[in-house]
Structures are given as structure tokens and as C-alpha cells.
Amino acid sequence: MKNKDIYKTSYKKKQPTKMEKITKIVVWIMLFAMIGSGVLSVVYTLFFN
């Protein structure tokens, strides 16, 4: 049973490589967008005020 479980987990980890990459890219884009918007708002407030 242990060997089968290990094989199943390894197979599950190997299978969704493309989906994991896409999700990681989307998450990074969201993080950069949030950070960029925050930095831009701070810069605009500093320069215009």
C-alpha cells in the first residue's frame, strides 16, 4: 500500500506541470499588479501633494 501511495503522489505531482506553471504565472502577475498599483499610488501622492 505504501509503495502504491507514493507512486500515486508522484504521478499526481508530475501530471499538472503546465497547469501549475500557468497558475504560478497568474499568481505572480496578480502580486506584481497589486504591488505596482500600490507603488504607483504612493508615488503619485508624493509627487502631486
Secondary structure, DSSP 4 states (H G I P E B T S, - for coil): -HHHHHHHHHHHHHTTHHHHHHHHHHHHHHHHHHHHHHHHHHHHHHHH-
